[in-house]
Amino acid sequence: RVKDYPQVSVRVPSEMKARLAALSLITGLAQWRLITEAIDCFFEDLPSAERALVDGLSARLLRLQVP
């Protein structure tokens, strides 16, 4: 359930906030889904060595968050 996801607060320029809102309206996708898809695209564009570092670090960070 989405309401169980952790929340993140990010400051962005007004233009980016407006673009995010417009993208959400036009595509019918929730803003959180657009942001996660953008992160995935950015991740996929990284060199494989950097993707491996991100995977390792994010796995460690997830383990630290588990109660």
Secondary structure in CASP SS format (residue, H / E / C, confidence):
PFRMAT SS
TARGET T0000
AUTHOR 0000-0000-0000
METHOD secondary structure of the structure
MODEL  1
R C 1.00
V H 1.00
K H 1.00
D H 1.00
Y C 1.00
P C 1.00
Q C 1.00
V C 1.00
S C 1.00
V C 1.00
R C 1.00
V C 1.00
P C 1.00
S H 1.00
E H 1.00
M H 1.00
K H 1.00
A H 1.00
R H 1.00
L H 1.00
A H 1.00
A H 1.00
L H 1.00
S H 1.00
L H 1.00
I H 1.00
T H 1.00
G C 1.00
L C 1.00
A C 1.00
Q H 1.00
W H 1.00
R H 1.00
L H 1.00
I H 1.00
T H 1.00
E H 1.00
A H 1.00
I H 1.00
D H 1.00
C H 1.00
F H 1.00
F H 1.00
E H 1.00
D H 1.00
L C 1.00
P C 1.00
S H 1.00
A H 1.00
E H 1.00
R H 1.00
A H 1.00
L H 1.00
V H 1.00
D H 1.00
G H 1.00
L H 1.00
S H 1.00
A H 1.00
R H 1.00
L H 1.00
L H 1.00
R H 1.00
L H 1.00
Q H 1.00
V C 1.00
P C 1.00
END
